Amino acid sequence: MIRLALLLLLAAPAHATPLADAEDRGLAPIETAPAEPAPTVVLTGATVFTATGEVHSPGWVVLRSGKIAGVGAGDPPETKGTVIDATGKFITPGLIDTHSHLGVYPSPGGRAHSDGNEATAATTPGVWAEHSTWPQDPGFERAAAGGVTSMMILPGSANLIGGRGVVVQNVPTRGSRAMRMADAPEVVKMACGENPKRVYGDKGGPSTRMGNLRSFRSAFLAAETRRDEWNKAAEEADKPKKKPKRGAEPEEPARVDRNLDLETLVGVLNGDVLVQVHCYRADDMLSVLQVADEFGFSVRSFHHALEAYKIRDVLADKGVAINTWADWWGFKLEAYDAIPENIAMMHAAGGIPVVHSDSPIGIQRLNQEAAKAQASGRAMGIEISDDDALGWVTKNPAWVMGIDSLTGTLEAGKRGDVVMWDGHPLSVYSEAQLVFVGGRLRYDRDRTPIWSDFELGQEDVR
Amino acid sequence: MKALLALSFGLLASPALAADCLVVDGATVHLPAGPQATSIVVVGERIAAIGAPVTAVDAASGQATWDGSVCAYLDASGKQISAGLIDSSTQLGLVEVSLEGSSHDKDAGGSDEVRAAFEVADAYDPRSSLIAIARLGGITSALANPSGGLLPGASAFVDLAGRRQSEAVVDSRAAWIANLGSRPAKSATLDRLSALLTDARDAAANQRAVQGGSYRDLLASPRDLAALGVVLAGDAPLILNADRAADLEAIARFATREKVRVVVRGAAEGWLVSDLLAEAGVAVILDPTVYGAGSFDQLGGRADNPAQLKAAGVEVLIATGSSHHSRGLRQLAGNAVRGGMSHADALDAITGAPARAFGQRDRGVVAVGAVANLVVWSGDPLEVTTWADAVFVRGVQQPHSSRQTVLRDRYRELPGSPLAPLSLPE
C-alpha cells in the first residue's frame, strides 16, 4: 500500500514553477532520432523469462515499432517480419544497471577521463552527469555485450549531493543528450558516510557524519525557502493583471532568479527528482530517512546499502529500494558488515533489491552477479525463482529509475528492450547473443561493429 | 583427524568421531584425468586412496570401513569435489579493511626500494576475518604478497587454517614480487632489476670482501641481496606485473637472460606474444574479465586470452588480485571457460597451476599422497549457482562459519530490535 501511495504521489502533476519552461528547454533533444521504423522481429522457441513471474518454455516474443507487441507460450500468433529461431536459447528483458559511471569515468582510465566527481564543493546539486558523459566510452559496447539495454549514469560519491544522474538507453550516439531515455524522470545522486567527510575533511568540511547531516539539512532548508519564493511568484503571475493607470508603465511580472543547485533540490521537494543515495551502514541510511521525513521527500533507493539486511523491515515498509553488489565487502570500514545474503534477505522481506555494478567490469556480468546473490539466498534456505532473481537486474532497477512503466519486464506495450542468451542467463558460461534496444538490434555477438571511435583503428582490438 | 567435529554439510549435525581416517563417497571428483564418480580416503593430512573399496557403510552413524579401519564417512552424493582453490595474488592476512591504514600489515615501510629480506609471513594474521570468509568460498591456500617499493619482500604461501602463523604458513619465501610501476618505463625498471640480480650474484661470489666492507658499492644491502639467492637458485619465482605485449616481450627476454623463473601478473595482451612467453618458460597470473579498453596497456585484451595462452603452452594461473574478494576466484575461472578455455584447464588455473608455480606440488590436486585440501561443492565448482558445502584443509573439516555467517544469523529474525532479549534463567 505504501508503495502504491508513493507511486501516486510521484505520478501527480509537477508543481508548476516559473522555471518549468527553462527546465524543459534544458532537456530538449539536440540530435535527431533515427527516422527508419524499427522492424518487426519474431523470436520463437526460447525459454522466455518475463520478470513478471511468468516463464514461457517454449515461448515467443514479438517486437514491432520499437515496442514489445506480444509475449506468450507455444507458437507465436503471427510470423510477419524477421523470424529468429531461438530454440534452446533464453530470452530476458534487457538488463538495467542502476549504478553506472560509464561515460563519466570512461575507459581507458586516466586523468583526462575523470569527469565523475565535481569535487570542488560538498554539495553540487546543479551539475548534471549528462554533461560529463562521453558517448564514445568503449564500456557502453561492453555493457551491451553483457545484455545491458539501459542504465542510470550517476556522479560519483565524493559529494554529499553530487548532482543529477541521467537515465540512458544503451545506444551509440554522438552526444549524451541523445542517449537519454524519453520520458524517464530526473534523478539526483547523494552520498552519506565516509566519502564526503574524507574528501572535504581537509577542504572546509564536513569532516564528520554529523557535519554531513548538517550540510544535507542546510541544503534542503535553502531549497524550502526558494521553493516558497517560486511558488509565490507563480501565484502572482497567475493573478489577473490590474489595468495599469493611465500614463503609468505596465507592472513587470515578479522577477525569478534561476539557480541550478536549488532547481534540483526543489525538484526533490516537489517529488519530480528521484533521490538516489549512496549509503552503506544501517544507521547512516536511517539518518538519511530522517532528513527525508523532516523535509517531506522520499528516498527512491539506497545504493550499495551493504547493511540493508539489518533494517530490511524499515526499507520494505517505506518502499525504499536497495542497489548493491552480490558479494563485495571490506574495502572500507562502512563496508565491513556486508554479507552475501543481503539481497536475498531483502527479497524475502518483500523489499526491492537490485543488483548494480558501479563498475565497468561488473556491468558486463550483471546476470552472474544476480546468480550469485540467488545462490547465497538458496544456501541459507530462501527460495528464489530464476525469474525473481532476473528481476533484480531488470524489473526492480526499472522501478528504481522510474521507468518501470516503460521497460524492465517483457510485457506488451513496453519498450523492445530484449536479450537473447545462448544459455541460461544465470550461468557463468552464458553470453548475450542478440541485444535489442528500443526494438532495434544493437548488439549481435557474432557481427557487431566497434561502437567506440576510440577503439577504431587500434592495432589488435578484436 | 583429531579435530574432526560435526562432519557434515551446513547446519546438519552429525556425531563427532575420533577416527583417524575419513571416507568421502558419492561425489563427482575432479581428478587430473577428468571428473569421475569415486571415493576419497583421507588419513591424517593427506589423501590415502582414491576409488578404494569401502564397506560397512553406515550413513546414519557416519561410519564406514576402509582397509580394515573404521573411518568417518561423509555421503557426498550429488556433490562435486575439487582440490582446494589457491588464490595466487592476495593480501589475505595482511589487510583487514582496505581504506583503513591502521588495519594494514603489508609493507616494510621506509624509503628503501629494496626490502627483499623482509618476509611478510611474519606479518600474516591467520585470525583475520578474511580467512574464514575466503575459505567458505573454497579457497584453501593463498599467496600473500607484501607491497611497497620495488622489491617489497618475500611472499608467503599459506594454508587458510590454523590460529597461529606456525600452523598456517607453508612457505615464507614462496616468491618475490617486483613492482614494475608505470613511471619510469617498465623496461627501465627491468634494467634496474637486472643490475640488482647482478649485484646479488657478485655479492654471493665475493662474500668475504662484501662482509669486510672492501667490495664495490652495491645497489642494495648485502642482507637483501642475499635473500635474492633463492630466486637466483630457481627455488622461487620473481613476480612481475605487466599487461602490454611490448612489456611482456621484454620480460620474456629478461627471464631468458637472467635465468630466473618469472611469473607475470596481468598479461592482458599475453595472447599477442604467447609463443615468446612459452619459449621463455614464463607463467602468467591473469584475470579473465579484463576487457581491453580499461587501460592503455590493455587495449588488446580479449576474452579468449587465457585460452590462447594455454593453447600456446604457457602455464596459466588465475587470481583475484584481491583479498576481500578472494571467494570470487572460481567465477573468474568460469569466465575463462566462457572465453573458450576448457573446464579442466580453468580449474587447473586455480588449483594445480598455482601449486606448481610456487613449489607446492602436493597441493592443488586430488591424488593419492597429496595434501587433503579439498572442497565439496553443491555442483560445478566454476558455476555461479553453486556453493561450498564443506571445506577440508590438511584433512581437517573447517568450521562452516565466518564473521559474515554470524552476522547473517544474528539478523535472521528482526523482532523490532537487532538482539532479541535473553530468556530469563530457570
Interface residues (C-beta under 8 A of the other chain):
Chain A: S107 P108 G109 G110 P138 G139 R142 E194 Y309 K310 R312 D313 D327 W328 W329 G330 F331 K332 L333 Y336 D337 A338 I339 P340 E341 M345 P360 I361 Q364 R365 Q368 A371 K372 Q374 A375 S376 A379 M380 L426 S427 V428 Y429 S430 E431 S452 F454 E455 Q458 E459 D460 V461 R462
Chain B: G10 E96 V97 S98 L99 E100 L130 I133 A245 E269 L272 T289 V290 Y291 G292 A293 G294 S295 F296 Q298 L299 G300 R302 S323 H324 H325 R327 G328 Q331 G334 N335 V337 R338 S378 L382 E383 V384 T385 T386 W387 Q404 T405 L407 R408 Y411 L414 P418
